[in-house]
């Protein structure tokens, strides 16, 4: 398949249009017809750029993760902040996006699709797991620095601390979406600052 600039631009256009559908309606609630109708392109064009609906979903997830990372991960690398404040700031930024841009209604696309499709598509499952592992590895480095800086006094493996925080955040997103309320997000930040970060 061609990988020209024009080809990539068209692929990204279709991904951006379909990504919003996948995010709001889920995998099973989104058809190829829905995607091409939203993008205003012939159905045959879809299969020129994607092998299948599953292939589209995998690429849409990768694009979503890239966009999400660009919006949040710079906080983890901010040299003007201490490690503990970088950790808190990273989650505060994620919460800000959920409360502001998404109005507590969409949740995380990765979590949504993962909950729906992990038992049915190994490609989708491994795409999500790989992203989560990469994200956790970046956060672990900040937690290690925060432990060394005495901003985190928990004598626990940093990987387990990060796993707990990330799993708690995923659960918070479910509560947020169910209740259409920012309260679970606010509660998460309070406990992150109270129980984890000094």
Secondary structure by P-SEA (a helix, b strand, c coil): ccccaaaaaaaaaaaaaaaaaaaacccccccaaaaaaaacccaaaaaaccccaaaaaaaaaaaaaaaaaaacccccccccccaaaaaaaaaaaaaaaaacccccccccaaaaaaaccccccaaaaaaaaaaaaaaaaaaaaaaaaaaaaccccccccaaaaaaaaaaaaaaaaaaaaaaccaaaaaaaaaaaaccccc
